[in-house]
Amino acid sequence: MEYWNRHFECMERDSLKKVQGQRLRETVERVYFNVPYYRDKMQEAGIGPDSISSIDEIVKLPFTTKNDLRDNYPFGLFAVSMSEIVRLHASSGTTGKPTVVGYTRNDISTWSEVMARTLTSAGANRNDFIQIAYGYGLFTGGLGLHYGGEKIGASVIPVSGGNTNRQLQLMKDFGTTVLACTPSYALYIAEAIHESGISLGDLKLRAGVFGAEPWTENMRHEIENKLKIKAIDIYGLSEVIGPGVASECIVQDGLHINEDHFFPEIIDPETLKPLPEGSLGELVFTTITKEGLPLIRYRTRDLTRLNYSKCRCGRTLVRMDKCMGRSDDMLIIRGVNLFPSQIETLLLEMKEIKPHYRIIVDRINNLDTMELQVEIAEEFFQDRISQLQTIRSALQDKLESATGLAVKVTLVEPKTIERSEGKAQRVIDRRKY
Ligand SMILES: [Zn+2]
């Protein structure tokens, strides 16, 4: 097994916690003395740099949200003077102003380090040809992969996104071994290869590092089968550093978080309280080595769980599950937090139904009710009513034991639930508040 930085990637938890505590203290000091926004918030909470003596005390610190970044647009949360900033990136907001992030020279070096770990854990090394089909520019995808690729000594091909014919030509002529892009573009490229008549035997592709958008296990299998490669999931967000926050190893059982740089927590998005180990909740990051834009308890809105057990690859770095949706989608039904993605996961386990569903929430006699309408699979639709009843009660039991809620399940005919090009309207909440 190859590691880029065995010292940190395989560190014992006690030693790691000491490193994290020390780095957190330094970060809190940095923001307290250099970022008025954080100083005000900490003074409001009655805490200062001396209040933090270990990583466990992180729970005393205030949260940061995307709105805080917008309110301090463009450089208000930077902790160094602009003369020390060597790079700016920005993500286009769907509403209003973009989010701006700044890097010092050391931050760029940290970024290269975590990306070198990412590529190494995906099985890449100096002998690889890495074709980077992520966009270059204000988006962090292209340059992040670029730094990591150069750092491990691979031959980097900075082709950027689009122009699929040229992607195929370079892939064939240069002998690309690792493809880096979004998973949807990887599928597009796979289909283009099949249509172009190029045989996979003419290519040397053996792995792909895919991220920057959510993707399912089904999509992974499709990419792996069509391209005959290992498809590795990577995770990052520009606010934290860009790609390089977390990545799968070749075991493909969760994404290792580079927690000596980015400290993760899982919180209840409603109460903001930390949740017990292994719970599904909102992922929060504190950057503990960043200089330009350190962020304290940044709420990602991504839903996942953390697994602290040692991975078969030998790394001790905590693993996060593939993200299961956004905390903004959370429903509270009779005091129980419920995410549509939890239901979707259960539906995917049953072959008799399709993951096309609608959740209808209502309040009748002051009691929340929930109905799940779900499509029966075409091949089971002709079954006798008694069989449909069996499917229905099996699903009802599954839902009840997973969520603790009694759910009314209604099976509907195939293809009757409205399809949507963009974000599907999964939830209809009729409760009056
Ligand atoms: Zn691993």
Residues whose N, C-alpha, C, O or C-beta is under 5 A from the ligand:
A	BS01	ZN	C249 V251 C311 C313 R315
